[in-house]
Amino acid sequence: MDWNTLLSARRQQPGSAPTLFRSHDRSQFQRDYDRMIFSSPFRRLQNKTQVFPLPGSVFVHNRLTHSLEVASVGRSLGVKIAQLVREAEAMENPDIQEEIGTIVSTACLAHDLGNPPFGHSGEEAISDFFLEGEGQYLKKMLTDDEWADISRFEGNANAFRLLTHTFHGRRPGGYSMTFASLASIVKYPHEARAAGKERKYGFFQSEKETFREVADTLGMTRLSDSPLRYARHPLVYLVEAADDICYQIMDIEDSHKLNILTHDEAVNALTNFYDRERDTEELKTIARTRKIVTDGNEYIAFLRAGIINKLINACADVFRQHYADIMAGAFTGSLVQQLPPALKSAYEACTALAYGRIYHAAVVTQIQIAGFKILATILKEYIDAILKPGTYYARNILSIMPGQYRVRPEDSLYTKIQTVTDYVSGMTDSYALNLYRKIKGIDLPDLT
């Protein structure tokens, strides 16, 4: 793959000029970043659960704060790799190398846009409705490829759809992002049929041709045509690494604040990232800081900051070491999986701690249970309504659906179901909860 095409500023919008690099003193990629920051889907992330229920008296991460932190880490990784590209490649437009940090940061902002409410269980709740719940009967009415999309709802593919699909009443081409930014978001550049047991994929059938256009324009390596599968855009590895670094380390910090982990447990998990023989100066700094900082949360934040910096440098080194394979589309796995043994061991210990103590904590499990019930109820009511829109109840429930999700009689069943999942996945936690209460008659509008 060639950076001269991989960093294309071409957009979906008709008449866009792919060679135009600057506009109003902002690069095309800086415009992408600004579009994300000011977009409604991005703002809605502030009311979507990351892992723990949205905060009461103790502030923990939501999807918005997580995405902002990932974007910060992603920019640092991008800046480091820009230096590598500058040394290794001859670019037609050398200035564009300086935009790699911006492209990665933009993709990091967008990486969770397609995730539904109620944390990681939201995807499972939507899939479960079709695979095991009341939506099973729809399978016989859909093609195999359509059913694969519907029954294995994937937030990554939904993010690509959200950014590229023309919703009713909206501008053509969605957010009309540059192709380089779009490709950097797609962690699994293949359709659902190619996902295998891992179930992860990068685009729905409805956006298959859009992704093909993006990937072919950028010169991404096509691995197979049926099912459609490409090698990753190289910058995806940086977006993935930024996400891996943030969610794993920040979950430890949040768990400490919520008293799920004791102070000693959190400190031990984080200090494991330091080698007692090689990191002597860093450990001395940590010891000095520990004597000064008496606030437990502040000390954990100090440790976290140092570890994130350490992991950024290590992941950038892994990218450099495997640069030829990455550019050839032959690298597999993630950068974190190729960390040096000591760092990898510490990271895996945090992962084991998270699955053993954090993700199964009562407060996490309770939000997952509630999410399953809430999303299944909303899906059933709206899918029933779009299939039989002529009933009195259906007309009423569809009338409160936002206009961008309007369904036309001539739309296929696949399109109609997608429209409902578009609506549901875009909801915030509180919106979904309030709608569920109204549907069930638990709560009524304020009549005063």
Secondary structure, 3 states (H helix, E strand, C coil): CCHHHHCCCCECCCCCCCCCCEECCEEHHHHHHHHHHCCHHHHHHHHCECCCCCCCCCCCCEHHHHHHHHHHHHHHHHHHHHHHHHHHCCCCCHHHHHHHHHHHHHHHHHCCCCCCCCCCHHHHHHHHHHHCCCCHHHHHHCCHHHHHHHHCCCHHHHHHHHHHCCCCCCCCCCCCCEHHHHHHHCCCCECHHHCHHHCCCCCCHHHHHHHHHHHHHHCCCEEEECCEEECCCCCHHHHHHHHHHHHHHHHHHHHHHCCCCCHHHHHHHHHCCCCCCCCHHHHHHHHHHHHHCCCHHHHHHHHHHHHHHHHHHHHHHHHHHCHHHHHHCCCCCCCHHHCCHHHHHHHHHHHHHHHHHHCCCHHHHHHHHHHHHHHHHHHHHHHHHHHCCCCHHHHHHHHCCCHHHCCCCCCCHHHHHHHHHHHHHCCCHHHHHHHHHHHCCCCCCCCC
